[in-house]
């Protein structure tokens, strides 16, 4: 869309625009899709074959995989769930075990018919304080879901506007963060987080992301993001910006499916390969309706690779190839 733009703009918008970012829209947020190098027009040119940004996105992917890349993950929906009844609420809603304090888990919420209704990341900040993260286009769905099921003394707050997330990926990411933070974070295990500071700005460092198990998410107040971004880019010459298209490409190459894109409420947890995240004792999995819902398991989400690199065929997800069932 070309109209109604800049409805939601992150604090790095002008910085990234001056670096050649070509923006798209995710739930109203301006998100950098790719970066045009010097001498290349910062504009999407669409066609029936590979677009003008293909080789530049490939370069961003290579850099983020081999060295260090940084992505402004502005388009992420963040909800805070706290209060004496927060654990009981999430236990009632989630069909996955809740993480321990200081850890990240994945919450799979099933419908009463066994379909995957929501998938969120769950960071447990304290005993009764959780932070839920989902893709930006799921913000209102998560808000409604939590508030419609709220019980007891639970506070639900949408923190999307106030908190920003940067993703730092690549084999050099940990050493770069160590230099900038001034503390050794190399021993932080995946799916855990640690509090710290970057340029005197408080940050929460979460290890692990869909594109790289050793990547880092850097959570901070949105107004602090320009300071943090400049500190990171000034500390490392090989650090490269990458956009949403490179992020999605790396996610697909790793075989990480995304809710709402590769599977939906029409698929069961088994069909979406999420059975390992499900607690067999959760309320929905004990439901006889779910056990009898066989049609959802007739198909299975698989990771498809294309060996012929000469063909201009680029799968971007949202692809469904269902065999004929007799």
N, C-alpha and C positions, 0 to 999 in steps of 0.2 A: 504493500500500500504506500501511496505517495502523499495522501491527505491525512490530516489529523496526527501528524508526527510530533515527536518530542513530548508526548503526553507524560511519560515517565522517563526521567533521565538520571543516570548514575553520576556520581561525583567525578568520574574519570572521563566523561564524555568528551570534553574539549581537548584534553591531553591526547586521547586516542585518535580523535579526529585529525589533529595536527600531525599524527604519525601515519596517516594514510588509511585509517579505518573506514571500511564500507559497512554501513549499519543496516540491520534488518530490525524487525519488530517481533517481540515475544510478549504477549499479554500487555501491550502498551509500552513496554520497556524498549529503549534503543539499545541494541546489542550489536557489538562488532562481529560481523560475519567473517571478514577476512581483512588483510592489510595489504594495500597496494604499495610496492616498493617505489623508490624514486624513478621518475620517468614513466610510470604506469598510471593511467587515469583511474581514480578511485570511484569506480562505477561498475555496477553489474551490467553485463551485456548478455542477454539471454538468447538461446538458440535451441535447436533440436539435437545438438551434440554437446560435447563438453564446453562449458562456458569459459569466459575469459579469465575467471579466477582459479581454474583448476590447478595449474602449475604452481601458483602462489600458495594455495592451500596445501599442496603437496610439500612445498618447502617448509611451511609452518609445522606440518606433521613430523617431518624428518628432524627438525630442530628440537621439537618438544620430546621426541623419542630418544635422541642421541645426546643432547646437551641439556639445556634448560629452557623452558618456555613458560610464559605467564599469560593467564586468561582472566579477564574481568567477568566473573560469573554473577553479573548483576541480576539476571533474570532467575531468581530463585525465591520461592515462597517460604517464609520463615514464621513459625508460630511458637509462642512460648506457652507451655502448660504447667501451671504451678498451683500449689495449695495442698492442704491435707488430703484431699481426695484424688489427686492427680494420678498416683500410681494405680489406684483401684479403677479409675476411669480407663486408663490405657490398657490395663490387663483385661478389662471387659471388651474393649474394642479390637485390640490387636490379636491376631492369631499367631504371632511370633513372640518369643520370650523377650522381655525387656532387658536392656543392657544394664550393667553395673555402673556405679558412679565413676565418671571419668572415661567412659567407653561409649562407642557408637554402635547402634544396632539398626536393623532394618525391620520396620513394621509393615506386615502384610495384613490388610484388613479385608476379610472375605464377606461377601453378601450372604444372605440366608440361603441362597441357592448354590453357594460354593464358588461364585465368580470373584475375581480379584477386583475389589471395589476401590482400593487405594494402596499405594506403596509409598512409604515415606522413610527418610532417614531419621533416627531418633538418637539425639545426644542427651545423655543423662548428666546434668550439671550438678545436681544435688539429690538428696533422697526423694524429695517431692518437687523437683524442678526439672522439666524436660524441654528440649528444643526440637521441634519437628521441621524437617526441610523437605520440600517437594519442588517440582518444576513450577515455574512462575504461572503457567496457565492453569495450574491446579489450586491456586490460592483460595478462590471462593469456594471450591469444592471441599477443601480441607476445613476451612472456616465453618461452613454449614454443617459438615459431618461432625465436627467436635461439639459445636454448640447444640445441635439437635440431640446429641447423646449425653450432654453434660449432666452430671449428677453430683450432689454434695457440694462441698466448698472448693471449687476449682476455678482458677482464673485463667482465661484463654485470651491471649493477646497476639495480634498480628504485628510482627516486627520486621516485615519485608522492607519498609521504607527506611528504617533506622539502621539496619545492619547490612554491610556489604561483604562479599566473599570474593577472594582472589584464589585462583588455582595455580600452584607452582608445580610443574611436572618435569620429569627428566632425571637422568642419573646424577646431574650436578645440583639438583634442587636442595638436597639435604645439607650439603656443604655450604651452599649459598646462604640458606637460612641460619645455619650455625654462625657464620660470620656476622650476619646482620643482627641476630638476636644476642650474640655474645655468650650463649650457652650451648653445650653439646646436646643436640636433639636426636643424634643418630641412634640412640637406644630406645626411642619411642616406638612402640610396636604399632602395626597397622590397626585401625579402628579404635584408636585411643586418641586423647587430645591433651594438650598441655597449655597452660597459661604462660604468657610471656609479654615482651614489649619489643616494638620495632620503632626506632626513632622516638622513644619515650611514649609511644602510643600503645595502649593495651591491646593485645591480640589473643585469640584462641587458635592454636594450631592443631588441626585435625589431620592425622596421617591416613591417607588412602582416598582414592577417588575412582570413578568409573573408568577412567582412561589409563590409570596407572596405580597399582597397589602401594607404591612408594611415593606417590604424589602428596602434596600438602594442600589443604584448604586453610586459608588465612581469613579468619572472621574478625571483623573490627567495626567500630562505628563508621557509618558511611562518610562522615566529614573527615575522618582520619585517613581514608583510603589514598588520596593524592600524596600525602606525606609518606605513607608506607610504600606505595608504588615507586615513588622517586628514590627512596632508600634502596629498594631492591634492584632497580635498573641501574643505579649508580654504582652498586657494589659488584656487578658482574657484567663484563663485556659480552660474554656469549649468550646472555639472556635475550630471548626473542619473544615478541608478542605473537599470540595466535588467537584466532577467532572461533566463533561457534561452529563453523563448518569443519575446521580442523578437529575441534573437540568431538563433534559427532562422528567424524571419520575414525578417530582413534578409539572411540567407544565401540563402534561397530567392529573394528579390527580385533578388539579384545573379546568380542562376543558378549558384551553386557547389554541386555535388553532394557528398554525404558518403558515404564508404564504409560499408557495413553498413546504410544507410538507403535510399539512392536506387539503389545498385548493389551487387553482391556478387561472390563467386567464380563465379557462374553467368554473369557478363558478361565479355566481353573488354575490353581497354583501348580498342579502337576503338569498341565499343558504348557505353562509359562516357565517351567523348570525352576520353580520357587519352593518345591516341596521340602527342600533342606532347611528352609527358614520357618517352616510351620511347626508349631507346638501341637503334637498329637492329642494333647489334653485340652486344647482350647475349645470354647463353646461351639464354634461353628464346625470344627472338624469332628466333634462328637454327634453333630446333627445328622440324623438318618437321611434327610433330604440331600445333603451334600454327598453322602456315600452312594446314593442312587443316581446322582447326576452324571451318568456315564457319557452323554453326548459331548460334554466339555472336554473329555479326555481322549476323544477320537484322534485329535491332531496334536502334534508336539512342535513347539518352537525350536528351530534348529539354527545353527550357525553355518551359513553358506559362504564358501570361498570361491572366487573365480580365478582360475589359473592363467587364462589367456589374457595377458596384460595389453595386447595390441587392440583388443576390442574396446570401443568407447562406451563401456557399460559400467555404470556406477550405481550400485544399490545403496539407497539412503535410508533404509528402514521402511516401516509402514508397508512391508511387502508380505503378501499372503499367497502361498502356492499350496492349495489344498488338493490332495489326491481324490479321485472319484471313489466314493464308498458304495459298495454294492450291498 
